[in-house]
Structure formats: C-alpha cells, structure tokens
Amino acid sequence: MTAKEKVAHRKLSMLQLAEKLRNVSEACKIMGYSRQQFYEIKRSFQEHGFDGLLDKPTVPGSVPTKTPPKLEKKVIDMSIEHRPGASSASPMNSPWKTFSWRRSR
C-alpha cells in the first residue's frame, strides 16, 4: 500500500466514523480534520468513489496566485510613468502625494 493509499484509507475511516457516531464534529475532532475538510472529502468520495480520496499530484509550473504577465507589465509601466520626480510638475500634482494634517490651535 502506497502512502497516498494510506491517506485515502484514513479519509475513508473518518467518513465511516462520522456515519457510525452520527456526529461529524466529533469524528473530525477524533481524526484531526476540520469540518470543512470533512465535507470536501465527502463530496469528493460521493463524486469519484475511493479514487476521489487519493491526493492529486500538483500541476507542474502551476502557480495560481501569480499575477498574469499582461497585468504585471501594466502595473510596472504605470509605476514608472507616475513615479515621484519623473515629471517637472509640482509634487502636489503627483498621484503619490502625501498629506500632512495639522491641528489648528
């Protein structure tokens, strides 16, 4: 039995325990899973059977939080175009201007 199969059997054991106890929270507490994980595991098992409990390999080169290249280029171009001191205009016309609030006496 591979390590992935052992994890899948553990997930199946949690589903069976929840059914036996008739208490999802207690089964999750005993097995060390969150309730959210339980329902994700349950849904995966219902849709795909035992194979749905096996951990899926990651997709090579996949970085879901990476900024798309077009947007990255646009942000860089805008930051260069609007950087402080880039124009001869007054600093108060800069999009990066800061304000100083003073309390009158």
DSSP file (Angstrom, degrees, kcal/mol; ACC not computed):
  #  RESIDUE AA STRUCTURE BP1 BP2  ACC     N-H-->O    O-->H-N    N-H-->O    O-->H-N    TCO  KAPPA ALPHA  PHI   PSI    X-CA   Y-CA   Z-CA
    1    1 A M              0   0    0      0, 0.0     2,-0.1     0, 0.0     0, 0.0   0.000 360.0 360.0 360.0 130.2    0.0    0.0    0.0
    2    2 A T     >  -     0   0    0      1,-0.1     4,-1.9     4,-0.0     5,-0.1  -0.301 360.0-107.7 -80.2 167.9    1.4    3.4   -1.0
    3    3 A A  H  > S+     0   0    0      1,-0.2     4,-2.0     2,-0.2     5,-0.2   0.881 121.0  53.5 -62.6 -38.9    1.5    6.5    1.2
    4    4 A K  H  > S+     0   0    0      1,-0.2     4,-2.1     2,-0.2    51,-0.2   0.879 108.0  50.3 -64.7 -37.3   -1.3    8.1   -0.9
    5    5 A E  H  > S+     0   0    0      2,-0.2     4,-2.5     1,-0.2    -1,-0.2   0.866 107.4  54.2 -68.6 -35.7   -3.5    5.0   -0.4
    6    6 A K  H  X S+     0   0    0     -4,-1.9     4,-2.0     2,-0.2    -2,-0.2   0.911 109.4  47.5 -63.2 -41.9   -2.9    5.1    3.3
    7    7 A V  H  X S+     0   0    0     -4,-2.0     4,-2.2     2,-0.2    -2,-0.2   0.909 111.2  51.4 -64.7 -41.8   -4.1    8.7    3.4
    8    8 A A  H  X S+     0   0    0     -4,-2.1     4,-2.3     1,-0.2    -2,-0.2   0.902 109.3  50.1 -62.6 -41.2   -7.1    7.8    1.3
    9    9 A H  H  X S+     0   0    0     -4,-2.5     4,-2.5     2,-0.2    -1,-0.2   0.875 108.7  52.8 -64.7 -37.0   -7.9    4.9    3.8
   10   10 A R  H  X S+     0   0    0     -4,-2.0     4,-1.9     2,-0.2    -2,-0.2   0.914 109.3  48.8 -63.9 -42.0   -7.6    7.4    6.7
   11   11 A K  H  X S+     0   0    0     -4,-2.2     4,-2.0     2,-0.2    -2,-0.2   0.907 111.3  49.8 -63.2 -41.8  -10.1    9.7    5.0
   12   12 A L  H  X S+     0   0    0     -4,-2.3     4,-2.4     1,-0.2    -2,-0.2   0.893 107.7  54.5 -63.8 -39.1  -12.5    6.8    4.3
   13   13 A S  H  X S+     0   0    0     -4,-2.5     4,-2.6     1,-0.2    -1,-0.2   0.884 106.6  51.7 -61.0 -38.8  -12.2    5.8    8.0
   14   14 A M  H  X S+     0   0    0     -4,-1.9     4,-2.5     2,-0.2    -1,-0.2   0.918 109.1  49.4 -65.0 -42.4  -13.2    9.3    9.0
   15   15 A L  H  X S+     0   0    0     -4,-2.0     4,-1.8     1,-0.2    -2,-0.2   0.914 113.4  46.9 -61.5 -42.2  -16.3    9.2    6.8
   16   16 A Q  H  X S+     0   0    0     -4,-2.4     4,-2.5     2,-0.2    -2,-0.2   0.895 111.1  51.3 -66.9 -40.0  -17.2    5.8    8.3
   17   17 A L  H  X S+     0   0    0     -4,-2.6     4,-3.2     2,-0.2     5,-0.3   0.910 108.4  51.6 -63.6 -42.4  -16.6    7.1   11.8
   18   18 A A  H  X>S+     0   0    0     -4,-2.5     4,-1.7     1,-0.2     5,-1.0   0.895 111.5  47.7 -61.5 -39.6  -18.9   10.1   11.2
   19   19 A E  H  <5S+     0   0    0     -4,-1.8    -2,-0.2     2,-0.2    -1,-0.2   0.910 114.1  46.7 -67.1 -41.8  -21.6    7.8   10.0
   20   20 A K  H  <5S+     0   0    0     -4,-2.5    -2,-0.2     1,-0.2    -1,-0.2   0.930 120.1  37.7 -65.5 -46.5  -21.2    5.4   13.0
   21   21 A L  H  <5S-     0   0    0     -4,-3.2    -1,-0.2    -5,-0.2    -2,-0.2   0.736  95.9-141.1 -76.0 -22.4  -21.2    8.3   15.5
   22   22 A R  T  <5S+     0   0    0     -4,-1.7     2,-0.3    -5,-0.3    -3,-0.2   0.851  73.4 102.8  58.5  35.6  -23.8   10.2   13.6
   23   23 A N     >< -     0   0    0     -5,-1.0     4,-2.0    -6,-0.2     5,-0.2  -0.812  51.5-172.0-151.6 102.8  -21.8   13.3   14.6
   24   24 A V  H  > S+     0   0    0     -2,-0.3     4,-2.7     1,-0.2     5,-0.2   0.914  87.6  53.6 -63.3 -45.4  -19.5   15.0   12.0
   25   25 A S  H  > S+     0   0    0      1,-0.2     4,-2.2     2,-0.2    -1,-0.2   0.909 110.5  46.4 -58.7 -44.1  -17.9   17.3   14.6
   26   26 A E  H  > S+     0   0    0      2,-0.2     4,-2.3     1,-0.2    -1,-0.2   0.907 112.4  49.9 -67.1 -41.5  -16.9   14.5   16.9
   27   27 A A  H  X S+     0   0    0     -4,-2.0     4,-2.4     1,-0.2    -2,-0.2   0.908 111.7  49.1 -62.8 -41.5  -15.5   12.4   14.1
   28   28 A C  H  X>S+     0   0    0     -4,-2.7     5,-1.9     2,-0.2     4,-1.7   0.907 110.4  50.7 -64.5 -41.5  -13.4   15.3   12.8
   29   29 A K  H  <5S+     0   0    0     -4,-2.2    -2,-0.2    -5,-0.2    -1,-0.2   0.919 113.0  45.6 -62.3 -44.2  -12.1   16.0   16.3
   30   30 A I  H  <5S+     0   0    0     -4,-2.3    -2,-0.2     1,-0.2    -1,-0.2   0.899 119.3  40.3 -65.9 -42.0  -11.1   12.4   16.7
   31   31 A M  H  <5S-     0   0    0     -4,-2.4    -1,-0.2    -5,-0.2    -2,-0.2   0.586 110.2-117.3 -88.3 -11.1   -9.4   12.1   13.3
   32   32 A G  T  <5S+     0   0    0     -4,-1.7     2,-0.3     1,-0.3    -3,-0.2   0.798  70.3 124.9  82.3  28.7   -7.8   15.6   13.3
   33   33 A Y      < -     0   0    0     -5,-1.9    -1,-0.3    -6,-0.2     2,-0.2  -0.831  59.2-118.0-114.8 156.9   -9.7   17.1   10.3
   34   34 A S     >  -     0   0    0     -2,-0.3     4,-2.2     1,-0.1     5,-0.1  -0.508  27.9-114.3 -84.3 162.9  -11.7   20.3   10.1
   35   35 A R  H  > S+     0   0    0      2,-0.2     4,-2.3     1,-0.2     5,-0.2   0.874 118.6  55.7 -64.9 -35.9  -15.4   20.1    9.3
   36   36 A Q  H  > S+     0   0    0      1,-0.2     4,-1.9     2,-0.2    -1,-0.2   0.930 107.9  47.9 -61.7 -44.3  -14.7   21.9    6.1
   37   37 A Q  H  > S+     0   0    0      1,-0.2     4,-2.8     2,-0.2     5,-0.2   0.901 108.4  56.5 -61.4 -40.0  -12.2   19.3    5.1
   38   38 A F  H  X S+     0   0    0     -4,-2.2     4,-2.9     1,-0.2    -2,-0.2   0.943 108.6  45.0 -56.5 -49.7  -14.7   16.6    6.0
   39   39 A Y  H  X S+     0   0    0     -4,-2.3     4,-2.2     1,-0.2    -1,-0.2   0.829 112.6  51.2 -69.2 -30.8  -17.3   18.0    3.6
   40   40 A E  H  X S+     0   0    0     -4,-1.9     4,-2.2    -5,-0.2    -1,-0.2   0.915 113.4  45.7 -67.6 -42.6  -14.7   18.4    0.8
   41   41 A I  H  X S+     0   0    0     -4,-2.8     4,-2.4     2,-0.2    -2,-0.2   0.914 112.9  50.5 -65.0 -43.8  -13.7   14.8    1.4
   42   42 A K  H  X S+     0   0    0     -4,-2.9     4,-2.5    -5,-0.2    -2,-0.2   0.923 111.4  47.5 -60.9 -46.1  -17.3   13.6    1.5
   43   43 A R  H  X S+     0   0    0     -4,-2.2     4,-2.1     1,-0.2    -1,-0.2   0.918 112.5  49.4 -62.2 -43.7  -18.2   15.4   -1.7
   44   44 A S  H  X S+     0   0    0     -4,-2.2     4,-2.5     1,-0.2     5,-0.3   0.890 111.9  48.8 -62.8 -40.0  -15.1   14.0   -3.5
   45   45 A F  H  X S+     0   0    0     -4,-2.4     4,-2.1     1,-0.2    -2,-0.2   0.897 111.2  49.8 -67.0 -40.9  -15.9   10.5   -2.3
   46   46 A Q  H  < S+     0   0    0     -4,-2.5    -2,-0.2     1,-0.2    -1,-0.2   0.863 117.8  40.0 -65.7 -35.9  -19.5   10.8   -3.5
   47   47 A E  H  < S+     0   0    0     -4,-2.1    -2,-0.2    -5,-0.2    -1,-0.2   0.856 134.9  14.5 -81.6 -36.2  -18.4   12.0   -6.9
   48   48 A H  H >< S-     0   0    0     -4,-2.5     3,-0.7     1,-0.3     4,-0.2   0.388  90.1-138.7-125.4   1.6  -15.4    9.8   -7.6
   49   49 A G  G >< S-     0   0    0     -4,-2.1     3,-1.3    -5,-0.3     4,-0.4  -0.368  70.7 -20.2  70.6-153.6  -15.5    6.9   -5.1
   50   50 A F  G >> S+     0   0    0      1,-0.3     3,-1.9     2,-0.2     4,-0.5   0.852 135.4  63.1 -59.5 -36.0  -12.3    5.8   -3.4
   51   51 A D  G X4 S+     0   0    0     -3,-0.7     3,-0.8     1,-0.3    -1,-0.3   0.793  93.7  63.6 -60.4 -26.9  -10.2    7.4   -6.2
   52   52 A G  G <4 S+     0   0    0     -3,-1.3    -1,-0.3     1,-0.2    -2,-0.2   0.673  96.8  57.9 -70.2 -16.5  -11.6   10.7   -5.1
   53   53 A L  G <4 S+     0   0    0     -3,-1.9    -1,-0.2    -4,-0.4     2,-0.2   0.632  83.8  99.2 -87.4 -15.2   -9.9   10.3   -1.8
   54   54 A L  S << S-     0   0    0     -3,-0.8     2,-0.2    -4,-0.5   -49,-0.1  -0.517  85.3-109.1 -72.6 137.6   -6.4    9.9   -3.3
   55   55 A D        -     0   0    0    -51,-0.2    -1,-0.1    -2,-0.2    -2,-0.1  -0.466  33.3-128.3 -66.4 134.8   -4.3   13.1   -3.2
   56   56 A K        -     0   0    0     -2,-0.2     2,-0.1    -4,-0.1    -1,-0.1  -0.642  21.3-113.3 -85.5 140.2   -4.0   14.6   -6.7
   57   57 A P        -     0   0    0      0, 0.0     2,-0.1     0, 0.0    -1,-0.1  -0.421  36.8-106.1 -69.1 149.3   -0.5   15.5   -7.9
   58   58 A T        -     0   0    0      1,-0.1     3,-0.0    -2,-0.1     0, 0.0  -0.421  32.6-108.8 -73.6 151.8    0.2   19.2   -8.4
   59   59 A V    >   -     0   0    0     -2,-0.1     3,-1.8     1,-0.1    -1,-0.1  -0.713  38.9-114.3 -81.8 123.2    0.3   20.5  -12.0
   60   60 A P  T 3  S+     0   0    0      0, 0.0     3,-0.1     0, 0.0    -1,-0.1  -0.311  97.6  12.4 -60.2 137.0    4.0   21.4  -12.9
   61   61 A G  T 3  S+     0   0    0      1,-0.2     2,-0.6    -3,-0.0    -2,-0.0   0.535  92.2 138.8  76.9   6.0    4.5   25.1  -13.4
   62   62 A S    <   +     0   0    0     -3,-1.8    -1,-0.2     1,-0.0    -3,-0.0  -0.754  19.7 165.8 -89.7 119.8    1.2   25.9  -11.9
   63   63 A V    >   -     0   0    0     -2,-0.6     3,-1.8    -3,-0.1    -1,-0.0  -0.820  12.5-173.0-131.2  92.2    1.2   29.0   -9.6
   64   64 A P  T 3  S+     0   0    0      0, 0.0    -1,-0.1     0, 0.0    -2,-0.0   0.709  82.9  51.5 -63.4 -20.0   -2.5   30.0   -9.1
   65   65 A T  T 3  S+     0   0    0      2,-0.1     2,-0.2     0, 0.0    -2,-0.0   0.415  81.0 117.8 -97.1   2.9   -1.5   33.2   -7.2
   66   66 A K  S <  S-     0   0    0     -3,-1.8    -3,-0.1     1,-0.1     0, 0.0  -0.489  71.4-115.1 -72.4 136.9    0.9   34.5   -9.9
   67   67 A T        -     0   0    0     -2,-0.2    -1,-0.1     1,-0.1    -2,-0.1  -0.527  37.2-104.5 -69.7 132.6   -0.1   37.9  -11.4
   68   68 A P     >  -     0   0    0      0, 0.0     4,-2.4     0, 0.0     3,-0.3  -0.301  28.6-119.1 -58.1 142.4   -0.8   37.5  -15.2
   69   69 A P  H  > S+     0   0    0      0, 0.0     4,-2.5     0, 0.0     5,-0.2   0.841 111.0  53.9 -54.9 -39.4    2.0   38.8  -17.3
   70   70 A K  H  > S+     0   0    0      1,-0.2     4,-2.0     2,-0.2     5,-0.1   0.923 112.1  44.1 -63.1 -43.3   -0.1   41.5  -19.0
   71   71 A L  H  > S+     0   0    0     -3,-0.3     4,-2.4     2,-0.2    -1,-0.2   0.895 112.0  53.3 -68.2 -39.8   -1.3   42.9  -15.7
   72   72 A E  H  X S+     0   0    0     -4,-2.4     4,-2.3     1,-0.2    -2,-0.2   0.923 110.0  47.6 -60.2 -44.8    2.2   42.8  -14.3
   73   73 A K  H  X S+     0   0    0     -4,-2.5     4,-2.8     1,-0.2    -1,-0.2   0.903 111.0  51.6 -63.5 -40.8    3.6   44.8  -17.3
   74   74 A K  H  X S+     0   0    0     -4,-2.0     4,-2.4     2,-0.2    -2,-0.2   0.910 110.3  48.2 -63.7 -42.4    0.8   47.3  -16.9
   75   75 A V  H  X S+     0   0    0     -4,-2.4     4,-2.3     2,-0.2    -1,-0.2   0.918 113.2  47.6 -64.1 -44.1    1.5   47.9  -13.2
   76   76 A I  H  X S+     0   0    0     -4,-2.3     4,-2.1     2,-0.2    -2,-0.2   0.928 112.1  49.6 -63.3 -45.6    5.2   48.3  -13.9
   77   77 A D  H  X S+     0   0    0     -4,-2.8     4,-2.5     1,-0.2    -2,-0.2   0.909 112.3  47.8 -60.2 -42.8    4.6   50.7  -16.7
   78   78 A M  H  X S+     0   0    0     -4,-2.4     4,-2.1     1,-0.2    -1,-0.2   0.883 110.1  51.9 -66.5 -37.9    2.2   52.8  -14.6
   79   79 A S  H  < S+     0   0    0     -4,-2.3    -1,-0.2     2,-0.2    -2,-0.2   0.869 112.6  45.5 -68.7 -34.3    4.7   52.9  -11.7
   80   80 A I  H >< S+     0   0    0     -4,-2.1     3,-0.9     1,-0.2    -2,-0.2   0.915 113.9  49.5 -70.7 -43.1    7.4   54.1  -14.0
   81   81 A E  H 3< S+     0   0    0     -4,-2.5    -2,-0.2     1,-0.2    -1,-0.2   0.844 120.9  34.5 -64.6 -34.8    5.2   56.7  -15.6
   82   82 A H  T 3< S+     0   0    0     -4,-2.1    -1,-0.2    -5,-0.2    14,-0.2   0.113  82.8 135.8-110.8  20.7    3.9   58.0  -12.3
   83   83 A R    X   -     0   0    0     -3,-0.9     3,-1.9    -4,-0.1     4,-0.3  -0.415  67.0 -92.8 -70.7 147.4    7.0   57.7  -10.1
   84   84 A P  T 3  S+     0   0    0      0, 0.0    -1,-0.1     0, 0.0    -2,-0.0  -0.317 111.3  17.8 -59.3 135.8    7.8   60.7   -7.9
   85   85 A G  T 3  S+     0   0    0      4,-0.1    -2,-0.1     2,-0.1    -3,-0.0   0.457  89.6 115.0  84.1   0.4   10.2   63.2   -9.5
   86   86 A A  S <  S+     0   0    0     -3,-1.9     2,-0.3     2,-0.0    -4,-0.0   0.757  75.6  40.7 -75.6 -23.9    9.6   61.8  -13.0
   87   87 A S  S    S-     0   0    0     -4,-0.3    -2,-0.1     2,-0.1     7,-0.0  -0.780  81.0-122.3-120.9 166.9    8.0   65.0  -14.2
   88   88 A S  S    S+     0   0    0     -2,-0.3    -1,-0.0     2,-0.0    -2,-0.0   0.421  77.2 115.0 -86.0   3.4    8.8   68.6  -13.8
   89   89 A A  S    S-     0   0    0      1,-0.1    -2,-0.1     2,-0.1    -4,-0.1  -0.215  81.4 -80.2 -69.5 163.2    5.3   69.2  -12.4
   90   90 A S    >   -     0   0    0      1,-0.1     3,-1.9     2,-0.1     4,-0.3  -0.295  36.2-120.4 -60.9 145.4    4.7   70.2   -8.8
   91   91 A P  G >  S+     0   0    0      0, 0.0     3,-1.0     0, 0.0    -1,-0.1   0.765 112.5  65.8 -60.7 -22.9    4.9   67.4   -6.2
   92   92 A M  G 3  S+     0   0    0      1,-0.2     5,-0.1     5,-0.1    -2,-0.1   0.691  96.7  55.4 -73.0 -16.5    1.3   68.2   -5.3
   93   93 A N  G <  S+     0   0    0     -3,-1.9    -1,-0.2     3,-0.0    -3,-0.1   0.476  84.9 108.9 -91.0  -3.4    0.2   67.1   -8.7
   94   94 A S  S X  S-     0   0    0     -3,-1.0     3,-1.5    -4,-0.3   -11,-0.1  -0.485  73.0-135.1 -73.0 140.6    1.8   63.7   -8.3
   95   95 A P  T 3  S+     0   0    0      0, 0.0    -1,-0.1     0, 0.0   -12,-0.1   0.648 107.0  58.6 -68.1 -11.5   -0.5   60.7   -7.8
   96   96 A W  T 3  S+     0   0    0    -14,-0.2    -2,-0.1    -5,-0.1    -4,-0.1   0.208  78.7 139.2 -99.7  13.8    1.8   59.6   -5.0
   97   97 A K    <   -     0   0    0     -3,-1.5     2,-0.3    -5,-0.1    -5,-0.1  -0.161  40.1-147.2 -61.9 152.8    1.4   62.9   -3.0
   98   98 A T        -     0   0    0      2,-0.0     2,-0.4     0, 0.0    -1,-0.1  -0.857   6.3-137.2-118.1 156.3    1.1   62.7    0.8
   99   99 A F        -     0   0    0     -2,-0.3     2,-0.5     2,-0.0     0, 0.0  -0.861   3.4-152.9-115.1 148.6   -0.9   64.9    3.0
  100  100 A S        -     0   0    0     -2,-0.4     2,-0.6     2,-0.0    -2,-0.0  -0.973  11.4-156.0-120.7 116.6    0.0   66.4    6.3
  101  101 A W        -     0   0    0     -2,-0.5     2,-0.4     2,-0.0    -2,-0.0  -0.817  11.9-170.5 -95.2 122.9   -2.9   67.1    8.7
  102  102 A R        -     0   0    0     -2,-0.6     2,-0.5     0, 0.0    -2,-0.0  -0.898  20.2-129.8-114.3 143.6   -2.2   69.8   11.2
  103  103 A R        -     0   0    0     -2,-0.4     2,-0.2     2,-0.0    -2,-0.0  -0.773  24.5-130.6 -90.1 126.9   -4.4   70.7   14.1
  104  104 A S              0   0    0     -2,-0.5    -1,-0.0     1,-0.1     0, 0.0  -0.524 360.0 360.0 -78.5 147.2   -5.1   74.4   14.4
  105  105 A R              0   0    0     -2,-0.2    -1,-0.1     0, 0.0    -2,-0.0   0.424 360.0 360.0 -97.8 360.0   -4.6   76.0   17.8
